[in-house]
Amino acid sequence: MAGHVYGETELITYVYFHIGARSALRAAAESTDGQLYNLLNAMVMSAFTVEGYFNHLGEKFGYPEWNNGEDRRTKIWDKYPMLRKKVGLQSAKIKESYPLVADLLDFRNSIAHGRTATHKIDQAVDGVKWPHREKIPVGWQVPLNPEHVQDCFESMRQLIIELNVAAGLGDKPFQKMGTSTLRFVANEGSSLF
């Protein structure tokens, strides 16, 4: 039946980022093929999950500019202590409360502009399998090992759950991806059957 749909859909973007990070972590655990790229994706998506959640919660607690794109001044490092106070927790810095989440944000910042960099290497090795094929992580590659990325992901989840519970929003902040309110109006002369 032809017609027109009216309404609105709210996308809870940080939940999509969380799902992306979790999927990338699973793929990295299942295969070494493409593992570096899956770990990279998991780190970036985890960092985006944190910022997306801060913007989401900030809008609910008096900072609508964080979520509507108008805020260009409040750094993510400042949002965390502000939100903690708003939900009744003692003010604290991310680096103190969740150092692995700080690692996520530092990682994101280190690759955000995609700059080419040259890194000096001076490292003892037991042997080289093939000339020029030895993998020696440098720069932003260093934190991309499965255990560290998994630990960062879990720390990100703990931070968000802690804030969500303190805000009175429950302990399952990753369940709902969005909501929709839609109305369908059939075209004149259209039939349901």
QUIFENQUI-V720675 format. One record per residue. N is the residue number from 0. RES is the residue in one letter. PHI is phi in whole degrees, -180 to 180 (* if undefined). PSI is psi in whole degrees, 0 to 359 (* if undefined). D_CENTER is the distance of its C-alpha to the mean C-alpha in whole Angstrom. Layout:
N;RES;PHI;PSI;D_CENTER  N;RES;PHI;PSI;D_CENTER
//
This chain:
0;M;*;134;40  1;A;-85;148;39  2;G;-179;204;38  3;H;-140;139;35  4;V;-107;132;32  5;Y;-122;153;31  6;G;144;206;28  7;E;-152;153;24  8;T;-130;128;21  9;E;-97;123;18  10;L;-98;125;15  11;I;-94;88;12  12;T;-60;322;9  13;Y;-61;330;6  14;V;-68;321;8  15;Y;-63;318;9  16;F;-62;319;5  17;H;-61;315;6  18;I;-63;319;9  19;G;-62;317;8  20;A;-64;315;7  21;R;-63;318;10  22;S;-64;319;12  23;A;-65;321;12  24;L;-63;318;13  25;R;-63;316;16  26;A;-63;321;17  27;A;-65;326;17  28;A;-75;331;19  29;E;-81;334;21  30;S;-154;144;22  31;T;-82;345;23  32;D;-67;120;23  33;G;72;13;20  34;Q;-59;317;19  35;L;-57;318;18  36;Y;-71;325;16  37;N;-68;321;14  38;L;-67;319;13  39;L;-59;312;12  40;N;-61;317;10  41;A;-62;318;8  42;M;-65;313;8  43;V;-64;313;6  44;M;-64;325;4  45;S;-66;318;3  46;A;-64;318;4  47;F;-65;327;3  48;T;-61;315;2  49;V;-60;308;5  50;E;-65;320;7  51;G;-62;319;7  52;Y;-67;316;8  53;F;-58;317;10  54;N;-66;319;12  55;H;-61;309;12  56;L;-69;322;14  57;G;-58;320;16  58;E;-62;322;17  59;K;-72;337;19  60;F;-118;33;20  61;G;99;11;22  62;Y;-125;63;19  63;P;-62;333;19  64;E;-65;338;19  65;W;-68;330;16  66;N;-102;347;15  67;N;-103;6;18  68;G;84;1;17  69;E;-86;341;20  70;D;-85;119;19  71;R;-117;4;19  72;R;-113;330;20  73;T;-80;113;18  74;K;-77;153;16  75;I;-59;327;12  76;W;-64;331;15  77;D;-87;334;17  78;K;-65;320;15  79;Y;-60;307;14  80;P;-64;327;18  81;M;-64;316;19  82;L;-67;320;17  83;R;-57;315;19  84;K;-65;318;22  85;K;-62;327;22  86;V;-96;8;21  87;G;91;12;24  88;L;-96;157;22  89;Q;-66;139;24  90;S;-61;138;22  91;A;-157;158;20  92;K;-92;151;18  93;I;-57;317;15  94;K;-61;333;17  95;E;-85;313;19  96;S;-80;321;18  97;Y;-139;75;15  98;P;-60;330;15  99;L;-73;330;13  100;V;-70;322;10  101;A;-60;322;12  102;D;-59;318;12  103;L;-59;312;9  104;L;-69;321;9  105;D;-62;319;13  106;F;-60;310;12  107;R;-56;315;10  108;N;-64;327;13  109;S;-71;336;15  110;I;-112;359;15  111;A;-56;327;14  112;H;-109;8;17  113;G;56;44;18  114;R;-82;139;21  115;T;-76;135;24  116;A;-139;148;25  117;T;-106;130;28  118;H;-118;131;27  119;K;-76;139;31  120;I;-122;129;31  121;D;-146;90;34  122;Q;-144;134;33  123;A;-75;139;36  124;V;-132;153;35  125;D;-75;336;37  126;G;169;163;38  127;V;-116;126;37  128;K;-67;306;36  129;W;-135;136;37  130;P;-56;135;37  131;H;67;13;34  132;R;-120;1;32  133;E;-67;133;31  134;K;-91;111;27  135;I;-122;103;27  136;P;-61;139;23  137;V;-136;161;23  138;G;54;230;21  139;W;-69;348;17  140;Q;-74;335;18  141;V;-54;313;19  142;P;-77;359;16  143;L;-86;66;16  144;N;-120;148;18  145;P;-54;318;17  146;E;-66;315;17  147;H;-65;316;15  148;V;-64;318;12  149;Q;-62;316;13  150;D;-63;319;14  151;C;-63;317;11  152;F;-59;312;9  153;E;-65;322;12  154;S;-65;319;12  155;M;-59;315;8  156;R;-62;317;10  157;Q;-62;316;13  158;L;-59;311;12  159;I;-66;317;11  160;I;-63;318;14  161;E;-59;312;16  162;L;-65;319;15  163;N;-63;316;15  164;V;-65;313;19  165;A;-62;330;20  166;A;-80;356;20  167;G;79;22;22  168;L;-105;8;19  169;G;93;176;19  170;D;-106;19;18  171;K;-130;66;16  172;P;-74;356;13  173;F;-108;8;12  174;Q;-80;321;15  175;K;-102;122;15  176;M;-90;344;14  177;G;168;179;16  178;T;-140;151;20  179;S;-135;143;23  180;T;-128;110;26  181;L;-129;152;29  182;R;-132;132;32  183;F;-107;132;34  184;V;-121;119;38  185;A;-74;146;40  186;N;-66;149;42  187;E;-58;132;46  188;G;89;354;48  189;S;-77;149;45  190;S;-116;145;45  191;L;-70;335;43  192;F;-120;*;45
//
